[in-house]
Amino acid sequence: MVIALPVPAEANDLLNRDPLAILLGLVLDQQITMEKAFTSPLVLAQRLGHEPAAAELADFDPDALLEIFAAPPALHRFPKAMAGRVQEVCRVIADQYDGDVAALWCDVPTGAELYRRILALPGFGKQKAQIFVALLGKQCGVRPSGWREAAGGYGDEGAYRSVADIVDDESLGKVREYKKAAKAEARAAKA
């Protein structure tokens, strides 16, 4: 994997060596900045004193996990909801993939199957699942047949629509411009 987001180098290092960190970044990437979402797996590991496994988080005491999420600075603006969501996702990984996050995408035969597996995760709707497929394809080399189609517009080359397209500050700016324009267009359509 070659993740190079505009986050601290230590956070990128974790994202590159630990598939759970990538998954948790995607889980947390809502209603906070992308930088915060993809740095929070590192902060979680630091607070635990080690890089956690999915099975460990799945079985973690919910109140203790909430304390870790809520300790200043909180890992997410909604620490209770997101600590619970992380635990739900980790339970699926522990139960259905023997705790191996990479089993979500390793040896997946098609992009459609990859999308289906991701969409089945708690908290992953169509858009988030497509973004994850695009991130895996564009930055991690996970490219089963039909992955771009499964990613929808997020799979388009040079689209700059999501975290899947961010590799530096310039591409981050382009993604932010796209999102700003999309929000303005949606507001105009409602008016």
N, C-alpha and C positions, 0 to 999 in steps of 0.2 A: 504494500500500500504506500501511497505517496500523498498524504494529506498535508497541505501547506496553507492553512487558514491564517488570517492575520490575528493570531492569538499568541500568547507567550510560547517560546520554543519548547518549553517543557510540556505544555498542553499538546502541541503538535506531536511531540515524541510519543506521548501516551496514546494519542489517536492512531498513530501509525503502527504501534505494536499491540494494541489491545482492542479487538473488535467490540468488546462491551463498552468501551469509552465512546466509540462512534455511535453505537446504538443509544446510549444514554444522552449523548449530545443531541441526537434527533428527537428523543423523547422530550427533552427539556426545551427544545427550540420552538417555543410558542410564548408570546406575550413578554418576551425578554429579548435582548439583543443576541444575535448569533454569537458574538464574541463571548458573552456570559454563558450561553448554553453550552458551547464547546470547550469552555474552560472549567465549567463546574465538575466534569468527571475527574479532572486533576485535583480540584479542591476536595472532592469527596474522598479520593484516595489518600490525600495528605491527612485529612481528618481521621480516617480509619487507621492510618499508619502503614497501609499496604494497598496494592491494587486489588479490589474485590473481584470475586467471581460471581457470576449470575446466581448460582445456587446459594451463595452466602447472603446476597441481598434478598433473595426470595424468602429465606428463612429468618431474616433479621427481625428483631423485636420492632414492631411498627412504631412504638413510642420513642425508642432509642434512635431509629432512623429519622424520625421527624425532628428530634433534637439536633441531629447532625445537619439536616437540611436547613433548619431554622437558625442555627448559630450565626451571628453576624460575621461577615456579610452572608446573608442567606443564599443558598444555591439557586433559588428561584424566587420570584416575587410571590408565588403561591406555594410555600414550602410544604404544607400539609397535603395538598392535592398532588403535588408532583412527587413527593416521597412515596405516596400510595401508588401513583402511576408507575414509578420506577420498579416498585416491588411487584406490581401486577405483571409488567413486561418480563421481569426476571423470573417470575414463576412459570410463565409460558416457556421461556428459554430452558429453564431447568427441567420442566416436565416433558416438553415435546422435542427438545433438541439435546437432551442429556447435558444441559448446562453449557453447550458449545454455541456461542453466538454465531460464529462463522458458518455453522451448519445451516443457517438461514440461506446462505448464498453459495456455499461450496457445492460443486457438482449439481447445481440447479440446471435442469435441461433447457428451460426457456425463460425469456423475460417475463412472460405471462405468469409462469409459476413463481418466479421471484417476487413479482408484484403481489400475487395472491398470498404468499407466505407473510410478506411484510404487512399487507392490509389486515391480516388476521390478528396482528398484535394489538393489545389494548391501547387505545388512544391514537391509532393510526387510521386516518381517513384517507380518501382517495388522493388528495393533494400531498399529504405528508408521505404516503407510500410511494407516489411517483417521484418525489424529491429524493427519497432514500435510494430508489432504483437508479436515478440519475447520478447521485453521489457515488454509489458503488461502481457504476459504469465509467464515469468520467474521471474519477480520482483514484479508484482502487483497482481498476482493471477487471472488474467483475462484469463480463460482457456476454452473457448467454444469448443465443439467437433471439432477436426481437426485443432486446432490452431497451433500445431507444423508443420503440413504439409503446412499450409498457410504461415508460417514464412520461409519456405524453409530451407536451411542449418543453418540459424540463430536460428532456433528452436531446433537444436540438443543439447542434454545435454552435457555439458563439452566441447563445441566447441570453446569457447573464440574467437568469430569472430566480436563482436560488443559491443556497450554500453549495450546491453541486458545481457551480461555476466560479466559486471564489477561491483564488489561489494567492492573492496579494491585495494590497490596499486599492489598487486601480480597479481590479475586478469587483471588489467589495463596493466601491463607489458606483459602478455600473449596475450592480444588483439593486442597490438602494434607489438609484434613479428609476429603474424598472418598477420597483414596488411602489414608489411614490406616484408614478404615472398611472399605474393600475388602480391605486386607491382613488386618485382624482377622477379617473374614468368611471369607476363604480359610483362615486358620489354624483357625478354629472348624470349618470343613467337614472339615478333615483329621483333627481330633481325634475 
